[in-house]
Each structure stands twice: as structure tokens, then as C-alpha cells.
Amino acid sequence: MSASLILMLALAAQQPMVPPPRYGVLVSERVQGTRRICVYNNPMRAPPPQERLRQRAVGLAEPCPYNDPGPPRPRPAPIPAMAQLSGQRLQGGQRICVYTYLYREYYRSIAADRSCPLTPHFFE
């Protein structure tokens, strides 16, 4: 092995590699209409000036999270009330219930020791 490779391995063993933060820290906030605008710094090393700050909107009554929560996550589609149980499987400590309505599948997870209801909203 070359000396530089040995040195790199030795340094890597001493310092755990920590990835840089993906999202920034809250810098400021302001109210605009019925929304609260939260402004976060961009943790990338040298972003272009227009990308140094990142904005997220929350409800007026909600506080701004201290750390940027990241990109918005899509919400799962609600399961139609007329969907029928078409299958189930165990995955980890959860039971995944599969419902079908108009040839489209919907999934709901429940505790593994429970059985899937025939309709998705039976326990609600």
C-alpha cells in the first residue's frame, strides 16, 4: 500500500465522517397574510447569492421549526370509504392491509396482532 493511502485510512479511523447538514437553521420569520414565512440559511458551502436563504411557509398559529424541515412531503391519498379488503401481509411489527377500489390499491398499516378490517375506516 502507498503511504498516502495508509495516511488516509489512519485519518479516517480517527475522525468519523459526518455528512454536512442538509437543511439550515432558522434565521428570521415574518407574517405575510395568513401565513408565517420562516427563513433558513442554506448550509451548502458556497451557494449562489439568490440561494443563500431558503423560505418555508407555515400556518399563522404555528411556530417556525428551529431547523428547516426540508422539502414538503406528499400526503398519502385518503382511502375511499367503499374500498374493500383485498389482501394483507406482515412487515416488521406491522400488518399491511391492502384495499382495492376501482382497480386502485390503497395501503394501511396496523399493529401485527390485529386483523385487517373489511373496510378501511372500520376502527375510526
LUMBA-454921 format. One record per atom (N, C-alpha, C): residue number from 1; residue in one letter; atom name; x, y negated, z. Coordinates in steps of 0.2 Angstrom, whole numbers. Each point is the difference from the previous one (the first is absolute). Layout:
BEGIN
+-----+------+------+-------+-------+-------+
: pos : code : site :    c1 :    c2 :    c3 :
+-----+------+------+-------+-------+-------+
: NUM :    A :   CA :     X :     Y :     Z :
...
+-----+------+------+-------+-------+-------+
This chain:
BEGIN
+-----+------+------+-------+-------+-------+
: pos : code : site :    c1 :    c2 :    c3 :
+-----+------+------+-------+-------+-------+
:   1 :    M :    N :     4 :     6 :     0 :
:   1 :    M :   CA :    -4 :    -6 :     0 :
:   1 :    M :    C :     4 :    -6 :     0 :
:   2 :    S :    N :    -2 :    -5 :    -3 :
:   2 :    S :   CA :     4 :    -7 :     0 :
:   2 :    S :    C :    -1 :    -3 :     6 :
:   3 :    A :    N :     5 :    -5 :     2 :
:   3 :    A :   CA :     0 :    -3 :     6 :
:   3 :    A :    C :    -6 :    -5 :     0 :
:   4 :    S :    N :    -2 :    -3 :    -5 :
:   4 :    S :   CA :    -6 :    -5 :     0 :
:   4 :    S :    C :    -6 :     4 :     2 :
:   5 :    L :    N :    -1 :     6 :    -3 :
:   5 :    L :   CA :    -6 :     4 :     2 :
:   5 :    L :    C :     0 :     2 :     7 :
:   6 :    I :    N :     6 :     2 :     3 :
:   6 :    I :   CA :     0 :     2 :     7 :
:   6 :    I :    C :    -2 :    -6 :     4 :
:   7 :    L :    N :     3 :    -6 :    -2 :
:   7 :    L :   CA :    -2 :    -6 :     4 :
:   7 :    L :    C :    -7 :    -2 :     0 :
:   8 :    M :    N :    -3 :     1 :    -6 :
:   8 :    M :   CA :    -7 :    -1 :    -1 :
:   8 :    M :    C :    -5 :     4 :     4 :
:   9 :    L :    N :     2 :     7 :     1 :
:   9 :    L :   CA :    -3 :     5 :     4 :
:   9 :    L :    C :     1 :    -2 :     7 :
:  10 :    A :    N :     6 :    -2 :     2 :
:  10 :    A :   CA :     1 :    -2 :     7 :
:  10 :    A :    C :    -4 :    -6 :     2 :
:  11 :    L :    N :    -1 :    -5 :    -4 :
:  11 :    L :   CA :    -4 :    -6 :     1 :
:  11 :    L :    C :    -7 :     2 :     1 :
:  12 :    A :    N :    -2 :     4 :    -5 :
:  12 :    A :   CA :    -7 :     2 :     0 :
:  12 :    A :    C :    -2 :     4 :     6 :
:  13 :    A :    N :     4 :     4 :     3 :
:  13 :    A :   CA :    -1 :     4 :     6 :
:  13 :    A :    C :     0 :    -5 :     6 :
:  14 :    Q :    N :     3 :    -6 :     0 :
:  14 :    Q :   CA :     0 :    -4 :     6 :
:  14 :    Q :    C :    -6 :    -4 :     0 :
:  15 :    Q :    N :    -2 :    -3 :    -6 :
:  15 :    Q :   CA :    -6 :    -4 :     0 :
:  15 :    Q :    C :    -6 :     3 :    -4 :
:  16 :    P :    N :    -5 :     1 :     3 :
:  16 :    P :   CA :    -6 :     3 :    -3 :
:  16 :    P :    C :    -2 :    -5 :    -6 :
:  17 :    M :    N :    -2 :     2 :    -5 :
:  17 :    M :   CA :    -3 :    -4 :    -6 :
:  17 :    M :    C :    -7 :    -2 :     2 :
:  18 :    V :    N :    -1 :    -7 :     1 :
:  18 :    V :   CA :    -7 :    -2 :     1 :
:  18 :    V :    C :    -2 :    -4 :    -6 :
:  19 :    P :    N :    -5 :     2 :    -3 :
:  19 :    P :   CA :    -3 :    -4 :    -6 :
:  19 :    P :    C :    -2 :    -7 :     2 :
:  20 :    P :    N :     1 :    -5 :    -5 :
:  20 :    P :   CA :    -2 :    -7 :     2 :
:  20 :    P :    C :    -7 :     0 :     1 :
:  21 :    P :    N :    -3 :    -5 :     4 :
:  21 :    P :   CA :    -7 :     0 :     1 :
:  21 :    P :    C :    -4 :    -2 :    -7 :
:  22 :    R :    N :    -5 :     3 :    -1 :
:  22 :    R :   CA :    -4 :     0 :    -6 :
:  22 :    R :    C :    -4 :    -7 :     0 :
:  23 :    Y :    N :    -3 :    -2 :     6 :
:  23 :    Y :   CA :    -4 :    -5 :     1 :
:  23 :    Y :    C :     3 :    -5 :     5 :
:  24 :    G :    N :    -2 :    -6 :    -1 :
:  24 :    G :   CA :     2 :    -6 :     4 :
:  24 :    G :    C :    -3 :    -1 :     6 :
:  25 :    V :    N :     2 :    -5 :     4 :
:  25 :    V :   CA :    -3 :    -2 :     6 :
:  25 :    V :    C :    -4 :    -7 :    -1 :
:  26 :    L :    N :    -5 :    -1 :     4 :
:  26 :    L :   CA :    -4 :    -5 :     0 :
:  26 :    L :    C :     3 :    -7 :     1 :
:  27 :    V :    N :     0 :    -4 :    -5 :
:  27 :    V :   CA :     3 :    -7 :     0 :
:  27 :    V :    C :    -5 :    -5 :     2 :
:  28 :    S :    N :    -6 :     0 :    -3 :
:  28 :    S :   CA :    -5 :    -5 :     1 :
:  28 :    S :    C :    -7 :     2 :    -1 :
:  29 :    E :    N :    -5 :    -3 :     2 :
:  29 :    E :   CA :    -7 :     1 :    -2 :
:  29 :    E :    C :    -4 :    -6 :    -1 :
:  30 :    R :    N :    -5 :     0 :    -4 :
:  30 :    R :   CA :    -4 :    -5 :    -1 :
:  30 :    R :    C :    -7 :     2 :    -2 :
:  31 :    V :    N :    -5 :    -4 :     1 :
:  31 :    V :   CA :    -7 :     2 :    -1 :
:  31 :    V :    C :    -2 :    -4 :    -7 :
:  32 :    Q :    N :    -3 :     4 :    -4 :
:  32 :    Q :   CA :    -2 :    -2 :    -7 :
:  32 :    Q :    C :    -7 :     3 :    -1 :
:  33 :    G :    N :    -5 :    -5 :     1 :
:  33 :    G :   CA :    -7 :     3 :    -1 :
:  33 :    G :    C :    -2 :     4 :     6 :
:  34 :    T :    N :    -2 :     6 :    -2 :
:  34 :    T :   CA :    -2 :     5 :     5 :
:  34 :    T :    C :     5 :     6 :     1 :
:  35 :    R :    N :     6 :    -2 :    -2 :
:  35 :    R :   CA :     6 :     5 :     0 :
:  35 :    R :    C :     5 :    -3 :     4 :
:  36 :    R :    N :     4 :     4 :     3 :
:  36 :    R :   CA :     6 :    -2 :     3 :
:  36 :    R :    C :     6 :     3 :    -4 :
:  37 :    I :    N :     4 :    -5 :    -2 :
:  37 :    I :   CA :     6 :     2 :    -5 :
:  37 :    I :    C :     6 :     1 :     4 :
:  38 :    C :    N :     3 :     6 :     0 :
:  38 :    C :   CA :     6 :     2 :     4 :
:  38 :    C :    C :     6 :    -1 :    -5 :
:  39 :    V :    N :     5 :    -3 :     2 :
:  39 :    V :   CA :     6 :    -1 :    -4 :
:  39 :    V :    C :     6 :     4 :     3 :
:  40 :    Y :    N :     3 :     5 :    -4 :
:  40 :    Y :   CA :     6 :     4 :     3 :
:  40 :    Y :    C :     6 :    -2 :    -5 :
:  41 :    N :    N :     6 :     1 :     4 :
:  41 :    N :   CA :     6 :     0 :    -4 :
:  41 :    N :    C :     1 :     6 :    -4 :
:  42 :    N :    N :     4 :    -1 :    -6 :
:  42 :    N :   CA :     1 :     6 :    -4 :
:  42 :    N :    C :     7 :     3 :     2 :
:  43 :    P :    N :     0 :     6 :     3 :
:  43 :    P :   CA :     7 :     3 :     2 :
:  43 :    P :    C :     5 :     2 :    -5 :
:  44 :    M :    N :    -2 :    -1 :    -6 :
:  44 :    M :   CA :     5 :     2 :    -5 :
:  44 :    M :    C :     6 :    -5 :     0 :
:  45 :    R :    N :     6 :     2 :    -2 :
:  45 :    R :   CA :     6 :    -4 :     1 :
:  45 :    R :    C :     0 :    -7 :    -3 :
:  46 :    A :    N :    -2 :     0 :    -7 :
:  46 :    A :   CA :     1 :    -6 :    -3 :
:  46 :    A :    C :    -6 :     0 :    -5 :
:  47 :    P :    N :    -6 :    -1 :     2 :
:  47 :    P :   CA :    -6 :     0 :    -5 :
:  47 :    P :    C :     0 :    -7 :    -3 :
:  48 :    P :    N :    -3 :    -1 :    -6 :
:  48 :    P :   CA :    -1 :    -6 :    -3 :
:  48 :    P :    C :    -4 :    -5 :     5 :
:  49 :    P :    N :     1 :    -7 :    -1 :
:  49 :    P :   CA :    -3 :    -4 :     5 :
:  49 :    P :    C :    -8 :     1 :     0 :
:  50 :    Q :    N :    -3 :     1 :    -5 :
:  50 :    Q :   CA :    -7 :     1 :     0 :
:  50 :    Q :    C :    -3 :     6 :     4 :
:  51 :    E :    N :     5 :     5 :     1 :
:  51 :    E :   CA :    -2 :     6 :     4 :
:  51 :    E :    C :     3 :     0 :     7 :
:  52 :    R :    N :     3 :    -5 :     2 :
:  52 :    R :   CA :     3 :     0 :     7 :
:  52 :    R :    C :    -6 :     1 :     6 :
:  53 :    L :    N :    -6 :    -3 :    -2 :
:  53 :    L :   CA :    -5 :     1 :     5 :
:  53 :    L :    C :    -6 :     4 :    -3 :
:  54 :    R :    N :    -3 :     4 :     4 :
:  54 :    R :   CA :    -5 :     5 :    -2 :
:  54 :    R :    C :    -7 :    -2 :     4 :
:  55 :    Q :    N :    -5 :    -1 :    -3 :
:  55 :    Q :   CA :    -6 :    -2 :     3 :
:  55 :    Q :    C :    -5 :     6 :     0 :
:  56 :    R :    N :    -4 :     1 :     6 :
:  56 :    R :   CA :    -5 :     5 :     0 :
:  56 :    R :    C :    -6 :    -4 :     4 :
:  57 :    A :    N :    -6 :     2 :    -3 :
:  57 :    A :   CA :    -6 :    -3 :     3 :
:  57 :    A :    C :    -4 :     5 :     5 :
:  58 :    V :    N :    -2 :    -3 :     5 :
:  58 :    V :   CA :    -4 :     4 :     5 :
:  58 :    V :    C :    -6 :    -4 :     2 :
:  59 :    G :    N :    -5 :     3 :     3 :
:  59 :    G :   CA :    -6 :    -3 :     2 :
:  59 :    G :    C :     2 :    -6 :     5 :
:  60 :    L :    N :    -5 :    -5 :     1 :
:  60 :    L :   CA :     1 :    -6 :     4 :
:  60 :    L :    C :     1 :     2 :     7 :
:  61 :    A :    N :    -4 :     5 :     3 :
:  61 :    A :   CA :     0 :     2 :     7 :
:  61 :    A :    C :     6 :     5 :     1 :
:  62 :    E :    N :     4 :     3 :    -5 :
:  62 :    E :   CA :     5 :     4 :     1 :
:  62 :    E :    C :     7 :    -3 :     1 :
:  63 :    P :    N :     4 :     2 :     5 :
:  63 :    P :   CA :     7 :    -3 :     0 :
:  63 :    P :    C :     4 :     3 :    -5 :
:  64 :    C :    N :     5 :    -4 :    -2 :
:  64 :    C :   CA :     5 :     2 :    -5 :
:  64 :    C :    C :     5 :     5 :     3 :
:  65 :    P :    N :     1 :     6 :    -3 :
:  65 :    P :   CA :     4 :     5 :     3 :
:  65 :    P :    C :     7 :    -3 :     0 :
:  66 :    Y :    N :     4 :     2 :     5 :
:  66 :    Y :   CA :     7 :    -3 :     1 :
:  66 :    Y :    C :     4 :     2 :    -6 :
:  67 :    N :    N :     0 :     7 :    -2 :
:  67 :    N :   CA :     3 :     2 :    -6 :
:  67 :    N :    C :    -4 :     1 :    -6 :
:  68 :    D :    N :     2 :    -2 :    -6 :
:  68 :    D :   CA :    -4 :     1 :    -6 :
:  68 :    D :    C :    -2 :     7 :    -1 :
:  69 :    P :    N :    -7 :     1 :     0 :
:  69 :    P :   CA :    -2 :     7 :    -1 :
:  69 :    P :    C :     1 :     3 :    -6 :
:  70 :    G :    N :     3 :    -3 :    -5 :
:  70 :    G :   CA :     2 :     3 :    -7 :
:  70 :    G :    C :    -6 :    -1 :    -5 :
:  71 :    P :    N :     0 :     3 :    -5 :
:  71 :    P :   CA :    -5 :     0 :    -5 :
:  71 :    P :    C :    -7 :     2 :     2 :
:  72 :    P :    N :    -5 :    -3 :    -2 :
:  72 :    P :   CA :    -7 :     3 :     3 :
:  72 :    P :    C :    -1 :     7 :    -3 :
:  73 :    R :    N :    -3 :     4 :     5 :
:  73 :    R :   CA :    -1 :     7 :    -2 :
:  73 :    R :    C :    -7 :     1 :    -3 :
:  74 :    P :    N :    -1 :     4 :    -5 :
:  74 :    P :   CA :    -7 :     1 :    -2 :
:  74 :    P :    C :    -4 :     4 :     5 :
:  75 :    R :    N :    -6 :    -2 :     1 :
:  75 :    R :   CA :    -5 :     3 :     4 :
:  75 :    R :    C :    -3 :     6 :    -4 :
:  76 :    P :    N :     0 :     6 :     4 :
:  76 :    P :   CA :    -3 :     6 :    -3 :
:  76 :    P :    C :    -8 :    -2 :    -2 :
:  77 :    A :    N :    -2 :     3 :    -5 :
:  77 :    A :   CA :    -7 :     0 :    -3 :
:  77 :    A :    C :    -4 :     3 :     5 :
:  78 :    P :    N :    -6 :    -3 :     2 :
:  78 :    P :   CA :    -5 :     3 :     5 :
:  78 :    P :    C :    -3 :     6 :    -4 :
:  79 :    I :    N :    -1 :     5 :     5 :
:  79 :    I :   CA :    -3 :     6 :    -3 :
:  79 :    I :    C :    -8 :    -1 :     0 :
:  80 :    P :    N :    -3 :     1 :    -6 :
:  80 :    P :   CA :    -7 :    -1 :    -1 :
:  80 :    P :    C :    -4 :     5 :     5 :
:  81 :    A :    N :    -5 :    -2 :     2 :
:  81 :    A :   CA :    -4 :     3 :     5 :
:  81 :    A :    C :    -3 :     7 :    -3 :
:  82 :    M :    N :    -1 :     0 :    -7 :
:  82 :    M :   CA :    -3 :     6 :    -3 :
:  82 :    M :    C :     6 :     5 :    -2 :
:  83 :    A :    N :     6 :    -1 :     2 :
:  83 :    A :   CA :     5 :     5 :    -2 :
:  83 :    A :    C :    -1 :     6 :     4 :
:  84 :    Q :    N :     2 :     6 :    -2 :
:  84 :    Q :   CA :    -1 :     6 :     3 :
:  84 :    Q :    C :     7 :     4 :     1 :
:  85 :    L :    N :     1 :     3 :     5 :
:  85 :    L :   CA :     6 :     4 :     2 :
:  85 :    L :    C :     2 :     5 :    -6 :
:  86 :    S :    N :     6 :     0 :    -3 :
:  86 :    S :   CA :     1 :     4 :    -5 :
:  86 :    S :    C :     7 :     4 :     2 :
:  87 :    G :    N :     3 :    -1 :     5 :
:  87 :    G :   CA :     6 :     4 :     2 :
:  87 :    G :    C :     3 :    -3 :     7 :
:  88 :    Q :    N :     5 :     3 :     2 :
:  88 :    Q :   CA :     4 :    -2 :     6 :
:  88 :    Q :    C :     6 :     3 :     0 :
:  89 :    R :    N :     5 :    -3 :     4 :
:  89 :    R :   CA :     7 :     3 :     1 :
:  89 :    R :    C :     3 :    -2 :     6 :
:  90 :    L :    N :     4 :     3 :     3 :
:  90 :    L :   CA :     4 :    -2 :     6 :
:  90 :    L :    C :     7 :    -3 :    -3 :
:  91 :    Q :    N :     2 :    -5 :     3 :
:  91 :    Q :   CA :     6 :    -4 :    -1 :
:  91 :    Q :    C :     3 :    -3 :     6 :
:  92 :    G :    N :     5 :     3 :     3 :
:  92 :    G :   CA :     3 :    -2 :     6 :
:  92 :    G :    C :    -5 :     1 :     5 :
:  93 :    G :    N :    -2 :    -5 :     4 :
:  93 :    G :   CA :    -5 :     1 :     6 :
:  93 :    G :    C :    -7 :    -3 :    -2 :
:  94 :    Q :    N :    -1 :    -1 :    -7 :
:  94 :    Q :   CA :    -6 :    -2 :    -2 :
:  94 :    Q :    C :    -4 :     4 :    -5 :
:  95 :    R :    N :    -6 :     0 :     0 :
:  95 :    R :   CA :    -4 :     4 :    -5 :
:  95 :    R :    C :    -2 :    -6 :    -5 :
:  96 :    I :    N :     1 :     2 :    -7 :
:  96 :    I :   CA :    -2 :    -5 :    -5 :
:  96 :    I :    C :    -6 :     3 :    -3 :
:  97 :    C :    N :    -5 :    -4 :     0 :
:  97 :    C :   CA :    -7 :     2 :    -3 :
:  97 :    C :    C :     0 :    -4 :    -7 :
:  98 :    V :    N :    -2 :     4 :    -5 :
:  98 :    V :   CA :    -1 :    -2 :    -6 :
:  98 :    V :    C :    -7 :     0 :    -2 :
:  99 :    Y :    N :    -2 :    -6 :    -2 :
:  99 :    Y :   CA :    -7 :    -2 :    -2 :
:  99 :    Y :    C :    -1 :    -1 :    -8 :
: 100 :    T :    N :    -5 :     2 :    -3 :
: 100 :    T :   CA :    -1 :    -2 :    -7 :
: 100 :    T :    C :    -6 :    -3 :    -1 :
: 101 :    Y :    N :     0 :    -6 :    -4 :
: 101 :    Y :   CA :    -6 :    -3 :    -2 :
: 101 :    Y :    C :     1 :    -3 :    -7 :
: 102 :    L :    N :    -4 :     2 :    -5 :
: 102 :    L :   CA :     0 :    -2 :    -7 :
: 102 :    L :    C :     7 :     2 :    -3 :
: 103 :    Y :    N :     2 :     6 :     2 :
: 103 :    Y :   CA :     7 :     3 :    -3 :
: 103 :    Y :    C :     6 :    -4 :     2 :
: 104 :    R :    N :    -1 :    -4 :     6 :
: 104 :    R :   CA :     6 :    -3 :     3 :
: 104 :    R :    C :     1 :     3 :     7 :
: 105 :    E :    N :     7 :     1 :     1 :
: 105 :    E :   CA :     1 :     2 :     7 :
: 105 :    E :    C :     2 :    -5 :     5 :
: 106 :    Y :    N :    -2 :     1 :     6 :
: 106 :    Y :   CA :     1 :    -5 :     6 :
: 106 :    Y :    C :     3 :     4 :     5 :
: 107 :    Y :    N :     4 :    -2 :     4 :
: 107 :    Y :   CA :     4 :     3 :     6 :
: 107 :    Y :    C :    -1 :    -3 :     6 :
: 108 :    R :    N :    -1 :     4 :     6 :
: 108 :    R :   CA :    -1 :    -3 :     6 :
: 108 :    R :    C :     4 :     5 :     5 :
: 109 :    S :    N :     4 :    -3 :     5 :
: 109 :    S :   CA :     4 :     5 :     4 :
: 109 :    S :    C :    -4 :    -1 :     7 :
: 110 :    I :    N :     0 :     6 :     3 :
: 110 :    I :   CA :    -3 :     1 :     7 :
: 110 :    I :    C :     5 :     4 :     4 :
: 111 :    A :    N :    -1 :     1 :     6 :
: 111 :    A :   CA :     4 :     4 :     4 :
: 111 :    A :    C :     0 :     8 :    -2 :
: 112 :    A :    N :     5 :     3 :     0 :
: 112 :    A :   CA :     0 :     7 :    -2 :
: 112 :    A :    C :    -5 :     5 :     3 :
: 113 :    D :    N :    -1 :    -2 :     6 :
: 113 :    D :   CA :    -5 :     5 :     4 :
: 113 :    D :    C :    -7 :    -1 :    -2 :
: 114 :    R :    N :    -2 :    -5 :    -3 :
: 114 :    R :   CA :    -7 :    -2 :    -2 :
: 114 :    R :    C :    -1 :     3 :    -7 :
: 115 :    S :    N :    -6 :     1 :    -2 :
: 115 :    S :   CA :    -2 :     3 :    -6 :
: 115 :    S :    C :    -3 :    -6 :    -4 :
: 116 :    C :    N :     1 :     0 :    -7 :
: 116 :    C :   CA :    -2 :    -5 :    -4 :
: 116 :    C :    C :    -8 :     0 :     0 :
: 117 :    P :    N :    -3 :    -6 :     0 :
: 117 :    P :   CA :    -7 :    -1 :     0 :
: 117 :    P :    C :    -2 :     0 :    -8 :
: 118 :    L :    N :    -6 :     2 :    -1 :
: 118 :    L :   CA :    -2 :     1 :    -7 :
: 118 :    L :    C :    -1 :    -6 :    -4 :
: 119 :    T :    N :    -1 :    -6 :     4 :
: 119 :    T :   CA :     0 :    -6 :    -3 :
: 119 :    T :    C :     5 :    -5 :     3 :
: 120 :    P :    N :     3 :    -4 :    -3 :
: 120 :    P :   CA :     6 :    -4 :     3 :
: 120 :    P :    C :    -2 :    -4 :     6 :
: 121 :    H :    N :    -6 :    -3 :     1 :
: 121 :    H :   CA :    -1 :    -4 :     5 :
: 121 :    H :    C :    -4 :     3 :     6 :
: 122 :    F :    N :     0 :     6 :     0 :
: 122 :    F :   CA :    -4 :     4 :     5 :
: 122 :    F :    C :     2 :    -2 :     7 :
: 123 :    F :    N :     7 :    -1 :     2 :
: 123 :    F :   CA :     2 :    -2 :     7 :
: 123 :    F :    C :     0 :    -7 :     1 :
: 124 :    E :    N :    -2 :    -4 :    -5 :
: 124 :    E :   CA :     1 :    -8 :     1 :
: 124 :    E :    C :    -7 :    -2 :     3 :
+-----+------+------+-------+-------+-------+
